Amino acid sequence: MINKTLKYREFLRIFDLISTQGTKSGSVYEFVGITAQHDFDGYTCWLSYKDLTVTLLFHGKFEVEFDKKDTFEEFYKKANSLIALN
């Protein structure tokens, strides 16, 4: 079963893992197919996977946007795997 209740803090843990363990290309980090990047001041961060984007906003808010449900399912599997590694 997939944990579909990831919280802001867990997304931040994933962002940290990708930015510390991933490969950097320009201002984008990539790890296990998920990319992570942030704006110039670090107040807004993005996690991306295929057609899915998680926008991490200041004050603990986030938005998840995707086109295909399969992408959503794949991302959550990968996200839960990363959380388990950490």
C-alpha positions as CSV (number, residue, x, y, z in Angstrom):
1,M,0.0,0.0,0.0
2,I,1.2,3.5,-0.8
3,N,1.3,6.2,1.8
4,K,-0.7,9.0,0.1
5,T,-0.5,11.3,3.0
6,L,3.0,12.6,2.7
7,K,3.4,15.8,4.6
8,Y,5.4,18.9,3.9
9,R,8.2,17.8,6.2
10,E,8.6,14.5,4.3
11,F,8.8,16.4,1.0
12,L,11.5,18.5,2.5
13,R,13.4,15.4,3.5
14,I,13.1,14.1,0.0
15,F,14.3,17.5,-1.4
16,D,17.3,17.3,1.0
17,L,18.2,13.8,0.0
18,I,18.0,14.6,-3.7
19,S,20.1,17.8,-3.4
20,T,22.7,16.0,-1.3
21,Q,22.9,12.6,-3.0
22,G,21.9,13.6,-6.5
23,T,23.8,14.7,-9.5
24,K,23.8,18.5,-10.1
25,S,23.3,19.9,-13.6
26,G,23.1,23.7,-13.5
27,S,20.8,24.6,-10.7
28,V,18.9,21.2,-10.8
29,Y,19.6,18.1,-8.8
30,E,18.5,14.6,-10.0
31,F,18.3,11.4,-8.1
32,V,16.4,8.2,-9.0
33,G,14.5,10.1,-11.7
34,I,13.2,12.9,-9.4
35,T,14.6,16.4,-9.9
36,A,14.8,19.1,-7.2
37,Q,15.4,22.8,-7.6
38,H,14.7,26.0,-5.7
39,D,14.4,29.7,-6.4
40,F,17.1,32.2,-5.7
41,D,16.2,32.7,-2.0
42,G,15.1,29.1,-1.2
43,Y,11.6,30.0,-0.2
44,T,10.0,28.0,-3.0
45,C,11.3,24.5,-4.0
46,W,10.1,22.1,-6.6
47,L,10.3,18.3,-6.9
48,S,9.5,17.0,-10.4
49,Y,9.0,13.6,-11.9
50,K,7.8,13.2,-15.4
51,D,4.5,15.2,-15.7
52,L,4.2,15.7,-11.9
53,T,5.4,18.7,-9.9
54,V,5.4,19.3,-6.2
55,T,5.7,23.0,-5.3
56,L,6.9,23.5,-1.7
57,L,5.9,27.0,-0.6
58,F,6.9,29.0,2.4
59,H,5.0,28.5,5.7
60,G,4.5,24.8,5.2
61,K,2.2,24.7,2.2
62,F,2.6,22.6,-0.9
63,E,0.8,21.9,-4.2
64,V,0.9,18.7,-6.2
65,E,0.1,18.9,-9.9
66,F,0.1,16.0,-12.4
67,D,-1.5,15.0,-15.7
68,K,-1.5,11.2,-15.4
69,K,-2.6,9.2,-12.4
70,D,0.1,6.6,-13.2
71,T,2.7,9.2,-12.8
72,F,1.2,10.1,-9.4
73,E,1.3,6.5,-8.3
74,E,4.9,6.0,-9.5
75,F,6.1,9.2,-7.7
76,Y,4.5,8.2,-4.4
77,K,6.2,4.8,-4.6
78,K,9.6,6.5,-5.2
79,A,8.9,9.1,-2.5
80,N,8.1,6.4,0.0
81,S,11.3,4.5,-1.0
82,L,13.4,7.6,-0.4
83,I,11.8,8.2,3.0
84,A,12.6,4.6,4.0
85,L,16.2,5.1,3.0
86,N,16.5,8.2,5.1
